[in-house]
Amino acid sequence: MMKRPFCHWGRRVAAWGCAFFLLFAAAAPGLALAEKGTEASEAAEAAWTAQASLGAKAAGGKRPGGADWSEMQRRYRGAFVLSAPRRTRKVALTFDDVPDPRYTPLVLATLKREKIHATFFVVGSRALKHPELVKRIQKEGHAIGNHSFNHPDFSKLPLDEVKRQIERSEAAIKGTVGFAPRLVRPPYGEITPSQLDWARANGYTVVNWDVDSSDWRQLSAQRVFMNVTRSVRPGSIILLHAGGGTGQNLFGTVDAIPKIVRWLRSHGYEPVTLPELLGIPEQKNG
Ligand SMILES: [Zn+2]
């Protein structure tokens, strides 16, 4: 559909030129995001922009909820969670990468309209920039979890650095809402067994998901809706985003929420927060 405007500078420029251009155009969204993030010299934002490529790699490998994760859930029973036991009709909507002034308020307003409570995984560096949004998440009755300080891939970091990521984010969240969250979601869902050992010993529950909306790929509301409703099961934990990298478009997510909630209710599911789904406290040592 873009062939005409981009590829008609003379036949001699030839198919190769066009092919290269179209290839580049296909890769451009990710590249453009990465470039902007770097220009802005914000390590956190730049880290985010890597999400698309990491996620794509993951999707072709063991994600989501692949054998490795299931095995880890068995080994770390109650400390590494992908879903609740299947005997409930409850499910949990979870929103990562908050707070983000572009999307978090829209998601909050939609959840309020639909009268449901969800769980938000907060990035510490973003909480420091927009504390009022974190307070609003809490005030509106949602649960809060820790999503690291600036969104690195834990599996590429030594344990000390991972501890620092979790503790710095925890301090930022505590400074805003007054408590340390028990729930931790590692960026990209990546975490190693030794990091899990530490998390378990220190009172955290690491929560990934069994339903991936893939909304970070900037999908339409209909695609996000289909990705969720075709895989949801009793006890499911559903991954969505209410924040993103520079230029990332999450309006599909915002528009999909009412449709997802209505579908869930009409199929006998009850959307609740993660602490309610899992029967655990929201606060560490709580
Ligand atoms: Zn994230």
Boltz pocket constraint, residues with backbone or C-beta under 6 A from the ligand:
constraints:
  - pocket:
      binder: B
      contacts: [[A, 96], [A, 97], [A, 147], [A, 151], [A, 186], [A, 187], [A, 188]]
      max_distance: 6.0
